[in-house]
Amino acid sequence: MSEHATARNLLTDNPALYEARFPDPDRLAARWTEEVLRTHGAGPHVLDLGCGTGRDAAHLHATGRTVVGADLSDAMLAHARTHHPGPRYVRADLRRFRLTDLAAQPFDAIVCLDSALLYCHTNDELDGFLDSCRRALTPGGLLVAEMRNGAFFLGRTELLDAPQIRGFAWEGTVYRSVTTLTVDRAAQLLRRRRVWSTEDGSPPVEQHSAWRLLFPQELRYALAAHGFTVLDLHDGPGPRTEPPWRAGSAVLPGGSADGDRLHLVARLGDG
Ligand SMILES: C[S@@+](CC[C@H](N)C(=O)[O-])C[C@H]1O[C@@H](n2cnc3c(N)ncnc32)[C@H](O)[C@@H]1O
């Protein structure tokens, strides 16, 4: 870390800034999720793991579902309770959680959006996540996830070759971010270093994150080991693909798992 930079997670500490930086005014992610749940006949009781600002959980709640949103960030949970009311918001670690800490009854579906699942960095953490999901779901319950695709990075360096520089204005301040992605091959992690700066003279803020580079075949293997049947595993269209999924278009498998986003629907039990 540079000696002039402060280490913290600017976006997770500032949920409103997170929504400004990653706007989803049409609630595409939540609408895609609702369509997946509807297509696969999921019941109404839903857990959104790594719910972030709560915007997806609240949309699912507004469709008539009973939703619990869980996250590790107190700032995100506080924002969600104020700005996206409806669901119950609870602090929990997706890498190992207990149903009894979240709800009185098992869930009909668990959703985990925008790469939240990839905070399971190690195999033990992935096992902890899947074991916790299995215990928290009704028999036949659904696990729906949307995330980066590790396989995309096999033989492709386009996201790694040069830092990405972005700028955006929020509440009168211009924010500039310089993002560098590197692959830690042995750990199977995509590491991100992002340095934020503003023009107001504040010291730069340096943020480090990492996501598991999870490959489709190993995900299938882990899911089967925990008693799940994969119904769909594909690279889109989805809410964060280009072109994106649109309301009215099918959410059935696109057939390949080669692009940079992976979409998973798995059922607990035999499918
Ligand atoms: C990229 S955001 C996605 C938020 C939301 N799902 C969305 O799609 O807008 C990832 C979220 O996961 C949360 N998170 C990170 N590690 C976690 C963990 N171990 N358990 C629960 N939540 C976690 C972060 O606090 C953050 O809110």
The ligand as a Tripos MOL2 file, in Angstrom:
@<TRIPOS>MOLECULE
LIG
   27    29     1     0     0
SMALL
NO_CHARGES

@<TRIPOS>ATOM
      1 C1        -20.3020   -6.4190   -4.6270 C.3       1 LIG1
      2 S1        -21.3230   -6.1960   -3.2190 S.3       1 LIG1
      3 C2        -22.8150   -6.9010   -3.8450 C.3       1 LIG1
      4 C3        -24.0010   -6.3550   -3.1220 C.3       1 LIG1
      5 C4        -25.3330   -6.8280   -3.6620 C.3       1 LIG1
      6 N1        -25.4680   -8.2800   -3.6480 N.3       1 LIG1
      7 C5        -25.5390   -6.2800   -5.0470 C.2       1 LIG1
      8 O1        -25.6120   -7.0920   -5.9830 O.co2     1 LIG1
      9 O2        -25.6630   -5.0550   -5.1990 O.co2     1 LIG1
     10 C6        -20.7310   -7.4460   -2.1310 C.3       1 LIG1
     11 C7        -21.3700   -7.4150   -0.7430 C.3       1 LIG1
     12 O3        -20.9290   -8.5740   -0.0400 O.3       1 LIG1
     13 C8        -20.6680   -8.2060    1.3040 C.3       1 LIG1
     14 N2        -19.7590   -9.2060    1.8650 N.ar      1 LIG1
     15 C9        -18.4320   -9.3440    1.6540 C.ar      1 LIG1
     16 N3        -17.9740  -10.4220    2.3270 N.ar      1 LIG1
     17 C10       -19.0450  -10.9610    2.9770 C.ar      1 LIG1
     18 C11       -19.2060  -12.0780    3.8420 C.ar      1 LIG1
     19 N4        -18.1820  -12.8590    4.1540 N.pl3     1 LIG1
     20 N5        -20.4430  -12.3290    4.3200 N.ar      1 LIG1
     21 C12       -21.5000  -11.5430    4.0080 C.ar      1 LIG1
     22 N6        -21.4050  -10.4720    3.1930 N.ar      1 LIG1
     23 C13       -20.1860  -10.1860    2.6900 C.ar      1 LIG1
     24 C14       -20.1030   -6.8060    1.2260 C.3       1 LIG1
     25 O4        -20.2530   -6.1300    2.4570 O.3       1 LIG1
     26 C15       -20.9530   -6.2110    0.1060 C.3       1 LIG1
     27 O5        -22.1040   -5.5980    0.6130 O.3       1 LIG1
@<TRIPOS>BOND
     1     1     2 1
     2     2     3 1
     3     2    10 1
     4     3     4 1
     5     4     5 1
     6     5     6 1
     7     5     7 1
     8     7     8 2
     9     7     9 1
    10    10    11 1
    11    11    12 1
    12    11    26 1
    13    12    13 1
    14    13    14 1
    15    13    24 1
    16    14    15 ar
    17    14    23 ar
    18    15    16 ar
    19    16    17 ar
    20    17    18 ar
    21    17    23 ar
    22    18    19 1
    23    18    20 ar
    24    20    21 ar
    25    21    22 ar
    26    22    23 ar
    27    24    25 1
    28    24    26 1
    29    26    27 1
@<TRIPOS>SUBSTRUCTURE
     1 LIG1         1 GROUP 0 **** ****
